[in-house]
C-alpha cells in the first residue's frame, strides 16, 4: 500500500515538473490599467456594463413572454 502511494506522488510530481508555459501565448501585462486612455475605459468599464445591462433587459423580456 505504501509503494502505491509513493508511485502516485512521483507520477504527479513528474507531470508538474514537465509542464511548460506555452511560448506563443501573450503574457499578461505587469502595468495597471491606464484610465487616462479612452480605449481602456471602453474595454474595461463600458463594455462590461453594457453586457450586464443587456443581459438584464433580455432576461426581463424573456420572463414577460413566458407569462
CHARMM-style PDB file with segment names, atoms N, HN, CA, C and O in Angstrom:
ATOM      1  N   UNK     1       0.822  -1.198   0.000  1.00  0.00      PROA
ATOM      2  CA  UNK     1       0.000   0.000   0.000  1.00  0.00      PROA
ATOM      3  C   UNK     1       0.864   1.259   0.000  1.00  0.00      PROA
ATOM      4  O   UNK     1       0.518   2.257  -0.632  1.00  0.00      PROA
ATOM      5  N   UNK     2       1.979   1.207   0.706  1.00  0.00      PROA
ATOM      6  HN  UNK     2       2.260   0.396   1.220  1.00  0.00      PROA
ATOM      7  CA  UNK     2       2.867   2.355   0.787  1.00  0.00      PROA
ATOM      8  C   UNK     2       3.542   2.615  -0.560  1.00  0.00      PROA
ATOM      9  O   UNK     2       3.717   3.768  -0.953  1.00  0.00      PROA
ATOM     10  N   UNK     3       3.917   1.559  -1.261  1.00  0.00      PROA
ATOM     11  HN  UNK     3       3.775   0.622  -0.941  1.00  0.00      PROA
ATOM     12  CA  UNK     3       4.542   1.712  -2.572  1.00  0.00      PROA
ATOM     13  C   UNK     3       3.580   2.332  -3.575  1.00  0.00      PROA
ATOM     14  O   UNK     3       4.000   3.092  -4.448  1.00  0.00      PROA
ATOM     15  N   UNK     4       2.314   2.020  -3.460  1.00  0.00      PROA
ATOM     16  HN  UNK     4       1.973   1.403  -2.751  1.00  0.00      PROA
ATOM     17  CA  UNK     4       1.292   2.565  -4.346  1.00  0.00      PROA
ATOM     18  C   UNK     4       1.185   4.083  -4.162  1.00  0.00      PROA
ATOM     19  O   UNK     4       1.100   4.822  -5.143  1.00  0.00      PROA
ATOM     20  N   UNK     5       1.190   4.543  -2.916  1.00  0.00      PROA
ATOM     21  HN  UNK     5       1.260   3.943  -2.120  1.00  0.00      PROA
ATOM     22  CA  UNK     5       1.104   5.980  -2.638  1.00  0.00      PROA
ATOM     23  C   UNK     5       2.340   6.707  -3.142  1.00  0.00      PROA
ATOM     24  O   UNK     5       2.239   7.793  -3.712  1.00  0.00      PROA
ATOM     25  N   UNK     6       3.484   6.119  -2.937  1.00  0.00      PROA
ATOM     26  HN  UNK     6       3.566   5.236  -2.474  1.00  0.00      PROA
ATOM     27  CA  UNK     6       4.720   6.748  -3.387  1.00  0.00      PROA
ATOM     28  C   UNK     6       4.741   6.862  -4.909  1.00  0.00      PROA
ATOM     29  O   UNK     6       5.165   7.886  -5.447  1.00  0.00      PROA
ATOM     30  N   UNK     7       4.291   5.833  -5.599  1.00  0.00      PROA
ATOM     31  HN  UNK     7       3.946   5.002  -5.163  1.00  0.00      PROA
ATOM     32  CA  UNK     7       4.289   5.884  -7.059  1.00  0.00      PROA
ATOM     33  C   UNK     7       3.312   6.942  -7.576  1.00  0.00      PROA
ATOM     34  O   UNK     7       3.600   7.603  -8.574  1.00  0.00      PROA
ATOM     35  N   UNK     8       2.180   7.112  -6.926  1.00  0.00      PROA
ATOM     36  HN  UNK     8       1.946   6.576  -6.116  1.00  0.00      PROA
ATOM     37  CA  UNK     8       1.218   8.152  -7.334  1.00  0.00      PROA
ATOM     38  C   UNK     8       1.828   9.536  -7.113  1.00  0.00      PROA
ATOM     39  O   UNK     8       1.704  10.412  -7.969  1.00  0.00      PROA
ATOM     40  N   UNK     9       2.478   9.733  -5.982  1.00  0.00      PROA
ATOM     41  HN  UNK     9       2.579   9.021  -5.287  1.00  0.00      PROA
ATOM     42  CA  UNK     9       3.093  11.032  -5.692  1.00  0.00      PROA
ATOM     43  C   UNK     9       4.190  11.336  -6.712  1.00  0.00      PROA
ATOM     44  O   UNK     9       4.273  12.458  -7.212  1.00  0.00      PROA
ATOM     45  N   UNK    10       5.021  10.359  -7.020  1.00  0.00      PROA
ATOM     46  HN  UNK    10       4.954   9.448  -6.614  1.00  0.00      PROA
ATOM     47  CA  UNK    10       6.075  10.568  -8.011  1.00  0.00      PROA
ATOM     48  C   UNK    10       5.497  10.858  -9.389  1.00  0.00      PROA
ATOM     49  O   UNK    10       6.033  11.690 -10.121  1.00  0.00      PROA
ATOM     50  N   UNK    11       4.433  10.195  -9.742  1.00  0.00      PROA
ATOM     51  HN  UNK    11       3.998   9.519  -9.148  1.00  0.00      PROA
ATOM     52  CA  UNK    11       3.793  10.437 -11.034  1.00  0.00      PROA
ATOM     53  C   UNK    11       3.268  11.863 -11.117  1.00  0.00      PROA
ATOM     54  O   UNK    11       3.473  12.543 -12.123  1.00  0.00      PROA
ATOM     55  N   UNK    12       2.591  12.321 -10.064  1.00  0.00      PROA
ATOM     56  HN  UNK    12       2.424  11.768  -9.247  1.00  0.00      PROA
ATOM     57  CA  UNK    12       2.042  13.676 -10.075  1.00  0.00      PROA
ATOM     58  C   UNK    12       3.154  14.723 -10.086  1.00  0.00      PROA
ATOM     59  O   UNK    12       3.036  15.750 -10.755  1.00  0.00      PROA
ATOM     60  N   UNK    13       4.219  14.467  -9.354  1.00  0.00      PROA
ATOM     61  HN  UNK    13       4.315  13.633  -8.811  1.00  0.00      PROA
ATOM     62  CA  UNK    13       5.343  15.417  -9.350  1.00  0.00      PROA
ATOM     63  C   UNK    13       6.018  15.470 -10.713  1.00  0.00      PROA
ATOM     64  O   UNK    13       6.397  16.547 -11.174  1.00  0.00      PROA
ATOM     65  N   UNK    14       6.171  14.337 -11.352  1.00  0.00      PROA
ATOM     66  HN  UNK    14       5.863  13.462 -10.977  1.00  0.00      PROA
ATOM     67  CA  UNK    14       6.834  14.335 -12.651  1.00  0.00      PROA
ATOM     68  C   UNK    14       5.992  15.053 -13.698  1.00  0.00      PROA
ATOM     69  O   UNK    14       6.538  15.684 -14.603  1.00  0.00      PROA
ATOM     70  N   UNK    15       4.686  14.965 -13.588  1.00  0.00      PROA
ATOM     71  HN  UNK    15       4.242  14.453 -12.853  1.00  0.00      PROA
ATOM     72  CA  UNK    15       3.814  15.674 -14.538  1.00  0.00      PROA
ATOM     73  C   UNK    15       3.964  17.177 -14.353  1.00  0.00      PROA
ATOM     74  O   UNK    15       4.065  17.914 -15.333  1.00  0.00      PROA
ATOM     75  N   UNK    16       3.978  17.642 -13.095  1.00  0.00      PROA
ATOM     76  HN  UNK    16       3.896  17.043 -12.299  1.00  0.00      PROA
ATOM     77  CA  UNK    16       4.089  19.079 -12.859  1.00  0.00      PROA
ATOM     78  C   UNK    16       5.477  19.601 -13.212  1.00  0.00      PROA
ATOM     79  O   UNK    16       5.614  20.756 -13.616  1.00  0.00      PROA
ATOM     80  N   UNK    17       6.496  18.780 -13.069  1.00  0.00      PROA
ATOM     81  HN  UNK    17       6.385  17.842 -12.741  1.00  0.00      PROA
ATOM     82  CA  UNK    17       7.848  19.214 -13.419  1.00  0.00      PROA
ATOM     83  C   UNK    17       7.985  19.366 -14.927  1.00  0.00      PROA
ATOM     84  O   UNK    17       8.660  20.281 -15.396  1.00  0.00      PROA
ATOM     85  N   UNK    18       7.360  18.490 -15.683  1.00  0.00      PROA
ATOM     86  HN  UNK    18       6.811  17.746 -15.302  1.00  0.00      PROA
ATOM     87  CA  UNK    18       7.487  18.521 -17.136  1.00  0.00      PROA
ATOM     88  C   UNK    18       6.549  19.515 -17.807  1.00  0.00      PROA
ATOM     89  O   UNK    18       6.667  19.752 -19.009  1.00  0.00      PROA
ATOM     90  N   UNK    19       5.623  20.098 -17.060  1.00  0.00      PROA
ATOM     91  HN  UNK    19       5.527  19.905 -16.084  1.00  0.00      PROA
ATOM     92  CA  UNK    19       4.692  21.060 -17.656  1.00  0.00      PROA
ATOM     93  C   UNK    19       5.449  22.325 -18.039  1.00  0.00      PROA
ATOM     94  O   UNK    19       6.364  22.750 -17.334  1.00  0.00      PROA
ATOM     95  N   UNK    20       5.059  22.918 -19.157  1.00  0.00      PROA
ATOM     96  HN  UNK    20       4.316  22.573 -19.729  1.00  0.00      PROA
ATOM     97  CA  UNK    20       5.733  24.116 -19.644  1.00  0.00      PROA
ATOM     98  C   UNK    20       4.705  25.196 -19.941  1.00  0.00      PROA
ATOM     99  O   UNK    20       3.547  24.906 -20.242  1.00  0.00      PROA
ATOM    100  N   UNK    21       5.146  26.446 -19.851  1.00  0.00      PROA
ATOM    101  HN  UNK    21       6.087  26.681 -19.607  1.00  0.00      PROA
ATOM    102  CA  UNK    21       4.313  27.550 -20.301  1.00  0.00      PROA
ATOM    103  C   UNK    21       4.431  27.640 -21.816  1.00  0.00      PROA
ATOM    104  O   UNK    21       5.536  27.542 -22.351  1.00  0.00      PROA
ATOM    105  N   UNK    22       3.322  27.823 -22.516  1.00  0.00      PROA
ATOM    106  HN  UNK    22       2.425  27.902 -22.081  1.00  0.00      PROA
ATOM    107  CA  UNK    22       3.424  27.971 -23.966  1.00  0.00      PROA
ATOM    108  C   UNK    22       4.110  29.285 -24.325  1.00  0.00      PROA
ATOM    109  O   UNK    22       3.854  30.314 -23.699  1.00  0.00      PROA
ATOM    110  N   UNK    23       4.959  29.251 -25.308  1.00  0.00      PROA
ATOM    111  HN  UNK    23       5.167  28.415 -25.816  1.00  0.00      PROA
ATOM    112  CA  UNK    23       5.692  30.458 -25.695  1.00  0.00      PROA
ATOM    113  C   UNK    23       4.903  31.327 -26.662  1.00  0.00      PROA
ATOM    114  O   UNK    23       5.199  32.515 -26.785  1.00  0.00      PROA
ATOM    115  N   UNK    24       3.914  30.777 -27.350  1.00  0.00      PROA
ATOM    116  HN  UNK    24       3.674  29.812 -27.250  1.00  0.00      PROA
ATOM    117  CA  UNK    24       3.165  31.541 -28.345  1.00  0.00      PROA
ATOM    118  C   UNK    24       2.063  32.398 -27.731  1.00  0.00      PROA
ATOM    119  O   UNK    24       1.554  33.308 -28.384  1.00  0.00      PROA
ATOM    120  N   UNK    25       1.691  32.118 -26.488  1.00  0.00      PROA
ATOM    121  HN  UNK    25       2.105  31.378 -25.958  1.00  0.00      PROA
ATOM    122  CA  UNK    25       0.583  32.823 -25.855  1.00  0.00      PROA
ATOM    123  C   UNK    25       1.092  34.129 -25.254  1.00  0.00      PROA
ATOM    124  O   UNK    25       2.113  34.129 -24.567  1.00  0.00      PROA
ATOM    125  N   UNK    26       0.398  35.245 -25.499  1.00  0.00      PROA
ATOM    126  HN  UNK    26      -0.432  35.245 -26.057  1.00  0.00      PROA
ATOM    127  CA  UNK    26       0.847  36.511 -24.909  1.00  0.00      PROA
ATOM    128  C   UNK    26       0.737  36.473 -23.385  1.00  0.00      PROA
ATOM    129  O   UNK    26      -0.201  35.898 -22.831  1.00  0.00      PROA
ATOM    130  N   UNK    27       1.682  37.076 -22.739  1.00  0.00      PROA
ATOM    131  HN  UNK    27       2.444  37.542 -23.189  1.00  0.00      PROA
ATOM    132  CA  UNK    27       1.708  37.104 -21.278  1.00  0.00      PROA
ATOM    133  C   UNK    27       0.952  38.333 -20.782  1.00  0.00      PROA
ATOM    134  O   UNK    27       0.917  39.350 -21.475  1.00  0.00      PROA
ATOM    135  N   UNK    28       0.349  38.260 -19.600  1.00  0.00      PROA
ATOM    136  HN  UNK    28       0.377  37.434 -19.038  1.00  0.00      PROA
ATOM    137  CA  UNK    28      -0.370  39.432 -19.087  1.00  0.00      PROA
ATOM    138  C   UNK    28       0.589  40.578 -18.788  1.00  0.00      PROA
ATOM    139  O   UNK    28       1.764  40.373 -18.487  1.00  0.00      PROA
ATOM    140  N   UNK    29       0.067  41.752 -18.878  1.00  0.00      PROA
ATOM    141  HN  UNK    29      -0.888  41.920 -19.122  1.00  0.00      PROA
ATOM    142  CA  UNK    29       0.873  42.943 -18.649  1.00  0.00      PROA
ATOM    143  C   UNK    29       1.109  43.152 -17.160  1.00  0.00      PROA
ATOM    144  O   UNK    29       0.249  42.844 -16.335  1.00  0.00      PROA
ATOM    145  N   UNK    30       2.262  43.670 -16.831  1.00  0.00      PROA
ATOM    146  HN  UNK    30       2.961  43.920 -17.501  1.00  0.00      PROA
ATOM    147  CA  UNK    30       2.597  43.974 -15.433  1.00  0.00      PROA
ATOM    148  C   UNK    30       2.067  45.346 -15.031  1.00  0.00      PROA
ATOM    149  O   UNK    30       1.970  45.653 -13.842  1.00  0.00      PROA
ATOM    150  N   UNK    31       1.723  46.173 -16.022  1.00  0.00      PROA
ATOM    151  HN  UNK    31       1.802  45.923 -16.987  1.00  0.00      PROA
ATOM    152  CA  UNK    31       1.262  47.529 -15.737  1.00  0.00      PROA
ATOM    153  C   UNK    31      -0.229  47.518 -15.380  1.00  0.00      PROA
ATOM    154  O   UNK    31      -0.981  46.706 -15.918  1.00  0.00      PROA
ATOM    155  N   UNK    32      -0.663  48.406 -14.481  1.00  0.00      PROA
ATOM    156  HN  UNK    32      -0.052  49.066 -14.044  1.00  0.00      PROA
ATOM    157  CA  UNK    32      -2.105  48.504 -14.193  1.00  0.00      PROA
ATOM    158  C   UNK    32      -2.839  49.166 -15.354  1.00  0.00      PROA
ATOM    159  O   UNK    32      -2.218  49.705 -16.271  1.00  0.00      PROA
ATOM    160  N   UNK    33      -4.145  49.119 -15.303  1.00  0.00      PROA
ATOM    161  HN  UNK    33      -4.649  48.681 -14.559  1.00  0.00      PROA
ATOM    162  CA  UNK    33      -4.966  49.720 -16.354  1.00  0.00      PROA
ATOM    163  C   UNK    33      -4.829  51.239 -16.281  1.00  0.00      PROA
ATOM    164  O   UNK    33      -4.937  51.826 -15.205  1.00  0.00      PROA
ATOM    165  N   UNK    34      -4.592  51.867 -17.421  1.00  0.00      PROA
ATOM    166  HN  UNK    34      -4.504  51.391 -18.295  1.00  0.00      PROA
ATOM    167  CA  UNK    34      -4.446  53.313 -17.511  1.00  0.00      PROA
ATOM    168  C   UNK    34      -5.806  53.921 -17.815  1.00  0.00      PROA
ATOM    169  O   UNK    34      -6.296  53.831 -18.941  1.00  0.00      PROA
ATOM    170  N   UNK    35      -6.413  54.539 -16.810  1.00  0.00      PROA
ATOM    171  HN  UNK    35      -6.015  54.612 -15.896  1.00  0.00      PROA
ATOM    172  CA  UNK    35      -7.751  55.106 -17.006  1.00  0.00      PROA
ATOM    173  C   UNK    35      -7.726  56.432 -17.757  1.00  0.00      PROA
ATOM    174  O   UNK    35      -8.783  56.991 -18.051  1.00  0.00      PROA
ATOM    175  N   UNK    36      -6.547  56.941 -18.071  1.00  0.00      PROA
ATOM    176  HN  UNK    36      -5.688  56.487 -17.832  1.00  0.00      PROA
ATOM    177  CA  UNK    36      -6.454  58.139 -18.900  1.00  0.00      PROA
ATOM    178  C   UNK    36      -6.613  57.780 -20.373  1.00  0.00      PROA
ATOM    179  O   UNK    36      -6.882  58.653 -21.198  1.00  0.00      PROA
ATOM    180  N   UNK    37      -6.451  56.512 -20.705  1.00  0.00      PROA
ATOM    181  HN  UNK    37      -6.232  55.803 -20.035  1.00  0.00      PROA
ATOM    182  CA  UNK    37      -6.571  56.046 -22.077  1.00  0.00      PROA
ATOM    183  C   UNK    37      -8.040  55.712 -22.370  1.00  0.00      PROA
ATOM    184  O   UNK    37      -8.606  54.848 -21.699  1.00  0.00      PROA
ATOM    185  N   UNK    38      -8.669  56.366 -23.345  1.00  0.00      PROA
ATOM    186  HN  UNK    38      -8.209  57.067 -23.889  1.00  0.00      PROA
ATOM    187  CA  UNK    38     -10.084  56.102 -23.629  1.00  0.00      PROA
ATOM    188  C   UNK    38     -10.363  54.657 -24.052  1.00  0.00      PROA
ATOM    189  O   UNK    38     -11.436  54.127 -23.763  1.00  0.00      PROA
ATOM    190  N   UNK    39      -9.426  54.031 -24.720  1.00  0.00      PROA
ATOM    191  HN  UNK    39      -8.554  54.462 -24.955  1.00  0.00      PROA
ATOM    192  CA  UNK    39      -9.636  52.639 -25.137  1.00  0.00      PROA
ATOM    193  C   UNK    39      -9.754  51.723 -23.921  1.00  0.00      PROA
ATOM    194  O   UNK    39     -10.586  50.815 -23.909  1.00  0.00      PROA
ATOM    195  N   UNK    40      -8.935  51.951 -22.904  1.00  0.00      PROA
ATOM    196  HN  UNK    40      -8.259  52.689 -22.913  1.00  0.00      PROA
ATOM    197  CA  UNK    40      -9.017  51.138 -21.685  1.00  0.00      PROA
ATOM    198  C   UNK    40     -10.335  51.354 -20.959  1.00  0.00      PROA
ATOM    199  O   UNK    40     -10.905  50.407 -20.416  1.00  0.00      PROA
ATOM    200  N   UNK    41     -10.821  52.576 -20.943  1.00  0.00      PROA
ATOM    201  HN  UNK    41     -10.358  53.345 -21.384  1.00  0.00      PROA
ATOM    202  CA  UNK    41     -12.107  52.859 -20.297  1.00  0.00      PROA
ATOM    203  C   UNK    41     -13.227  52.119 -21.014  1.00  0.00      PROA
ATOM    204  O   UNK    41     -14.102  51.532 -20.379  1.00  0.00      PROA
ATOM    205  N   UNK    42     -13.191  52.153 -22.344  1.00  0.00      PROA
ATOM    206  HN  UNK    42     -12.480  52.630 -22.860  1.00  0.00      PROA
ATOM    207  CA  UNK    42     -14.237  51.477 -23.120  1.00  0.00      PROA
ATOM    208  C   UNK    42     -14.169  49.967 -22.923  1.00  0.00      PROA
ATOM    209  O   UNK    42     -15.195  49.321 -22.711  1.00  0.00      PROA
ATOM    210  N   UNK    43     -12.975  49.408 -22.994  1.00  0.00      PROA
ATOM    211  HN  UNK    43     -12.142  49.933 -23.166  1.00  0.00      PROA
ATOM    212  CA  UNK    43     -12.820  47.952 -22.919  1.00  0.00      PROA
ATOM    213  C   UNK    43     -13.122  47.412 -21.526  1.00  0.00      PROA
ATOM    214  O   UNK    43     -13.800  46.393 -21.394  1.00  0.00      PROA
ATOM    215  N   UNK    44     -12.633  48.075 -20.495  1.00  0.00      PROA
ATOM    216  HN  UNK    44     -12.082  48.903 -20.602  1.00  0.00      PROA
ATOM    217  CA  UNK    44     -12.716  47.520 -19.141  1.00  0.00      PROA
ATOM    218  C   UNK    44     -13.889  48.028 -18.316  1.00  0.00      PROA
ATOM    219  O   UNK    44     -14.209  47.430 -17.289  1.00  0.00      PROA
ATOM    220  N   UNK    45     -14.541  49.113 -18.731  1.00  0.00      PROA
ATOM    221  HN  UNK    45     -14.281  49.599 -19.566  1.00  0.00      PROA
ATOM    222  CA  UNK    45     -15.654  49.640 -17.939  1.00  0.00      PROA
ATOM    223  C   UNK    45     -16.951  49.655 -18.743  1.00  0.00      PROA
ATOM    224  O   UNK    45     -17.949  49.081 -18.307  1.00  0.00      PROA
ATOM    225  N   UNK    46     -16.954  50.292 -19.891  1.00  0.00      PROA
ATOM    226  HN  UNK    46     -16.143  50.759 -20.245  1.00  0.00      PROA
ATOM    227  CA  UNK    46     -18.185  50.499 -20.655  1.00  0.00      PROA
ATOM    228  C   UNK    46     -18.730  49.184 -21.221  1.00  0.00      PROA
ATOM    229  O   UNK    46     -19.914  48.891 -21.058  1.00  0.00      PROA
ATOM    230  N   UNK    47     -17.888  48.397 -21.878  1.00  0.00      PROA
ATOM    231  HN  UNK    47     -16.926  48.636 -22.011  1.00  0.00      PROA
ATOM    232  CA  UNK    47     -18.372  47.150 -22.486  1.00  0.00      PROA
ATOM    233  C   UNK    47     -18.904  46.148 -21.447  1.00  0.00      PROA
ATOM    234  O   UNK    47     -19.961  45.562 -21.681  1.00  0.00      PROA
ATOM    235  N   UNK    48     -18.224  45.926 -20.318  1.00  0.00      PROA
ATOM    236  HN  UNK    48     -17.365  46.402 -20.129  1.00  0.00      PROA
ATOM    237  CA  UNK    48     -18.824  45.016 -19.313  1.00  0.00      PROA
ATOM    238  C   UNK    48     -20.152  45.537 -18.760  1.00  0.00      PROA
ATOM    239  O   UNK    48     -21.078  44.757 -18.536  1.00  0.00      PROA
ATOM    240  N   UNK    49     -20.249  46.851 -18.539  1.00  0.00      PROA
ATOM    241  HN  UNK    49     -19.497  47.485 -18.721  1.00  0.00      PROA
ATOM    242  CA  UNK    49     -21.519  47.404 -18.054  1.00  0.00      PROA
ATOM    243  C   UNK    49     -22.632  47.237 -19.086  1.00  0.00      PROA
ATOM    244  O   UNK    49     -23.772  46.945 -18.725  1.00  0.00      PROA
ATOM    245  N   UNK    50     -22.310  47.419 -20.358  1.00  0.00      PROA
ATOM    246  HN  UNK    50     -21.384  47.657 -20.651  1.00  0.00      PROA
ATOM    247  CA  UNK    50     -23.307  47.209 -21.412  1.00  0.00      PROA
ATOM    248  C   UNK    50     -23.739  45.755 -21.469  1.00  0.00      PROA
ATOM    249  O   UNK    50     -24.921  45.467 -21.659  1.00  0.00      PROA
ATOM    250  N   UNK    51     -22.798  44.836 -21.307  1.00  0.00      PROA
ATOM    251  HN  UNK    51     -21.838  45.070 -21.153  1.00  0.00      PROA
ATOM    252  CA  UNK    51     -23.133  43.415 -21.339  1.00  0.00      PROA
ATOM    253  C   UNK    51     -24.075  43.054 -20.192  1.00  0.00      PROA
ATOM    254  O   UNK    51     -25.037  42.311 -20.388  1.00  0.00      PROA
ATOM    255  N   UNK    52     -23.804  43.574 -19.005  1.00  0.00      PROA
ATOM    256  HN  UNK    52     -23.023  44.178 -18.846  1.00  0.00      PROA
ATOM    257  CA  UNK    52     -24.675  43.298 -17.853  1.00  0.00      PROA
ATOM    258  C   UNK    52     -26.045  43.929 -18.063  1.00  0.00      PROA
ATOM    259  O   UNK    52     -27.066  43.305 -17.772  1.00  0.00      PROA
ATOM    260  N   UNK    53     -26.074  45.143 -18.558  1.00  0.00      PROA
ATOM    261  HN  UNK    53     -25.245  45.649 -18.794  1.00  0.00      PROA
ATOM    262  CA  UNK    53     -27.345  45.830 -18.813  1.00  0.00      PROA
ATOM    263  C   UNK    53     -28.177  45.080 -19.848  1.00  0.00      PROA
ATOM    264  O   UNK    53     -29.371  44.859 -19.644  1.00  0.00      PROA
ATOM    265  N   UNK    54     -27.556  44.689 -20.952  1.00  0.00      PROA
ATOM    266  HN  UNK    54     -26.586  44.869 -21.118  1.00  0.00      PROA
ATOM    267  CA  UNK    54     -28.291  43.942 -21.983  1.00  0.00      PROA
ATOM    268  C   UNK    54     -28.763  42.587 -21.480  1.00  0.00      PROA
ATOM    269  O   UNK    54     -29.819  42.113 -21.897  1.00  0.00      PROA
ATOM    270  N   UNK    55     -28.003  41.954 -20.591  1.00  0.00      PROA
ATOM    271  HN  UNK    55     -27.144  42.339 -20.252  1.00  0.00      PROA
ATOM    272  CA  UNK    55     -28.430  40.680 -20.016  1.00  0.00      PROA
ATOM    273  C   UNK    55     -29.710  40.856 -19.209  1.00  0.00      PROA
ATOM    274  O   UNK    55     -30.641  40.061 -19.340  1.00  0.00      PROA
ATOM    275  N   UNK    56     -29.764  41.899 -18.370  1.00  0.00      PROA
ATOM    276  HN  UNK    56     -29.008  42.545 -18.263  1.00  0.00      PROA
ATOM    277  CA  UNK    56     -30.960  42.112 -17.558  1.00  0.00      PROA
ATOM    278  C   UNK    56     -32.160  42.509 -18.415  1.00  0.00      PROA
ATOM    279  O   UNK    56     -33.289  42.118 -18.119  1.00  0.00      PROA
ATOM    280  N   UNK    57     -31.925  43.272 -19.460  1.00  0.00      PROA
ATOM    281  HN  UNK    57     -31.008  43.590 -19.700  1.00  0.00      PROA
ATOM    282  CA  UNK    57     -33.024  43.619 -20.374  1.00  0.00      PROA
ATOM    283  C   UNK    57     -33.533  42.362 -21.067  1.00  0.00      PROA
ATOM    284  O   UNK    57     -34.743  42.150 -21.148  1.00  0.00      PROA
ATOM    285  N   UNK    58     -32.627  41.527 -21.565  1.00  0.00      PROA
ATOM    286  HN  UNK    58     -31.645  41.699 -21.499  1.00  0.00      PROA
ATOM    287  CA  UNK    58     -33.004  40.288 -22.241  1.00  0.00      PROA
ATOM    288  C   UNK    58     -33.757  39.351 -21.301  1.00  0.00      PROA
ATOM    289  O   UNK    58     -34.757  38.747 -21.691  1.00  0.00      PROA
ATOM    290  N   UNK    59     -33.273  39.228 -20.050  1.00  0.00      PROA
ATOM    291  HN  UNK    59     -32.461  39.719 -19.733  1.00  0.00      PROA
ATOM    292  CA  UNK    59     -33.928  38.350 -19.087  1.00  0.00      PROA
ATOM    293  C   UNK    59     -35.326  38.863 -18.742  1.00  0.00      PROA
ATOM    294  O   UNK    59     -36.259  38.076 -18.576  1.00  0.00      PROA
ATOM    295  N   UNK    60     -35.465  40.186 -18.634  1.00  0.00      PROA
ATOM    296  HN  UNK    60     -34.708  40.825 -18.769  1.00  0.00      PROA
ATOM    297  CA  UNK    60     -36.789  40.756 -18.364  1.00  0.00      PROA
ATOM    298  C   UNK    60     -37.767  40.506 -19.494  1.00  0.00      PROA
ATOM    299  O   UNK    60     -38.929  40.184 -19.246  1.00  0.00      PROA
ATOM    300  N   UNK    61     -37.319  40.649 -20.726  1.00  0.00      PROA
ATOM    301  HN  UNK    61     -36.375  40.910 -20.928  1.00  0.00      PROA
ATOM    302  CA  UNK    61     -38.200  40.379 -21.878  1.00  0.00      PROA
ATOM    303  C   UNK    61     -38.559  38.899 -21.957  1.00  0.00      PROA
ATOM    304  O   UNK    61     -39.687  38.542 -22.297  1.00  0.00      PROA
ATOM    305  N   UNK    62     -37.589  38.042 -21.638  1.00  0.00      PROA
ATOM    306  HN  UNK    62     -36.673  38.332 -21.362  1.00  0.00      PROA
ATOM    307  CA  UNK    62     -37.843  36.596 -21.673  1.00  0.00      PROA
ATOM    308  C   UNK    62     -38.869  36.200 -20.617  1.00  0.00      PROA
ATOM    309  O   UNK    62     -39.738  35.368 -20.878  1.00  0.00      PROA
ATOM    310  N   UNK    63     -38.774  36.784 -19.438  1.00  0.00      PROA
ATOM    311  HN  UNK    63     -38.068  37.460 -19.227  1.00  0.00      PROA
ATOM    312  CA  UNK    63     -39.726  36.474 -18.367  1.00  0.00      PROA
ATOM    313  C   UNK    63     -41.129  36.985 -18.705  1.00  0.00      PROA
ATOM    314  O   UNK    63     -42.121  36.353 -18.341  1.00  0.00      PROA
ATOM    315  N   UNK    64     -41.220  38.127 -19.398  1.00  0.00      PROA
ATOM    316  HN  UNK    64     -40.414  38.641 -19.694  1.00  0.00      PROA
ATOM    317  CA  UNK    64     -42.542  38.643 -19.783  1.00  0.00      PROA
ATOM    318  C   UNK    64     -43.198  37.746 -20.816  1.00  0.00      PROA
ATOM    319  O   UNK    64     -44.413  37.554 -20.776  1.00  0.00      PROA
ATOM    320  N   UNK    65     -42.429  37.195 -21.733  1.00  0.00      PROA
ATOM    321  HN  UNK    65     -41.442  37.351 -21.765  1.00  0.00      PROA
ATOM    322  CA  UNK    65     -43.024  36.353 -22.771  1.00  0.00      PROA
ATOM    323  C   UNK    65     -43.448  34.984 -22.209  1.00  0.00      PROA
ATOM    324  O   UNK    65     -44.329  34.337 -22.776  1.00  0.00      PROA
ATOM    325  N   UNK    66     -42.844  34.545 -21.126  1.00  0.00      PROA
ATOM    326  HN  UNK    66     -42.128  35.070 -20.666  1.00  0.00      PROA
ATOM    327  CA  UNK    66     -43.235  33.266 -20.519  1.00  0.00      PROA
ATOM    328  C   UNK    66     -44.577  33.379 -19.788  1.00  0.00      PROA
ATOM    329  O   UNK    66     -45.311  32.397 -19.678  1.00  0.00      PROA
ATOM    330  N   UNK    67     -44.896  34.584 -19.289  1.00  0.00      PROA
ATOM    331  HN  UNK    67     -44.300  35.382 -19.379  1.00  0.00      PROA
ATOM    332  CA  UNK    67     -46.122  34.757 -18.511  1.00  0.00      PROA
ATOM    333  C   UNK    67     -47.298  34.932 -19.381  1.00  0.00      PROA
ATOM    334  OT1 UNK    67     -48.414  35.091 -18.887  1.00  0.00      PROA
TER     335      UNK     67
END
